[in-house]
Amino acid sequence: MKKLILLILVAASAHTSERMYGIYSSLEVNPDSGDIGGMEVLIFHDGRPGQCSDSALVQVAEGWVQMPALVDCCHCSNESVEFIIPKLGTFKGVIIDGVLKGEFIDSGWKHSLPKGNSFWQ
C-alpha cells in the first residue's frame, strides 16, 4: 500500500511539473502603429542534473523585438517562476490556469502571459 501511495504522489508531481513547461506569450502587434509589444517566455527542462535543471528563453518587445535571453529558471514550478534578465532584473511569477502572471521586481513591470503558441508560429 505504501508503494502505491508513493507511486501516485510521484506521478502527480511529475504531471504537475510537466504542465508548467511550454510557451507563454503576450507579444502582439499594435494595429495602429505596427509596433510589437509584450513578452514571450519558453520554459523547458534543459537536461542538466541537480537543482537547476530548467531554463527560460525570454524575449521582450517594447516597440521592437529585443534579442532573446536564455536564463536559468531554477526551482521553477506552477507556484513559483523566477529568473533574472540582466537588463530588466528579477522576474517573479506564478502559473494560474495556464497563465504566467508576474512582474519584474525592480521596475514593477507586470505581465500576464497565456500559455499557447509562440507569436512567431
Secondary structure, 3 states (H helix, E strand, C coil): CHHHHHHHHHHHHHHHHHHHCEEEECCEECCCCCCEEEEEEEEEECCCCCCCCEEEEEEEEEECECCCEEEECCCCECCEEEEEECCCEEEEEEEECCEEEEEECCCCEEEEEEECCCCCC
